[in-house]
Amino acid sequence: MKYFFISQDISLPCCIAYRDFNIRGGRHLFLKQDADRINDMVFLYLTDSGREAKPDFIQRPVTMFSDRLKEVLEAYEPELLFKNVMLIHKENRLQYHYVHVLMEPIDVLSEKTVFYPNGVEQRVVIDGNKAKDHHIFLPAGIHREDPVISLSVAESILRRRVTGICFEEVEVE
């Protein structure tokens, strides 16, 4: 099976802009174990006109998928936890519903994964046997915080004509 890192296309022109966060700035990774510390609904305020591009996947300040992709994620990984995020254009009375996805890091790395001397991954290789039961996950043991999705999830997402998502194939053993 093929797997892909999924990331936000930060070069998307006219992308939404948060009032209180830099969309190109740092990000926070929350896991399933953090679910009790996070509100069930979070509101983030946006700036600009309300006519900007709304990506279907946002990584900053947290990992969020558009509401229309939630059903795809649930179909493939029913164990995922979701928290609601409402992006609001207060002045224009617009709201966009997203879901913050809480995942668990999973030990799926192959022994062929190569690391630099400082511990950062140089080449990520996924063990297909360890990952075969998972379609959306965070690989444990690496610094990269991009989720990994299976080919079937990627195809389901692409059938929905998404905006602002980049896929990068991960080597599988």
Disulfide bonds with the S-S distance in Angstrom:
none
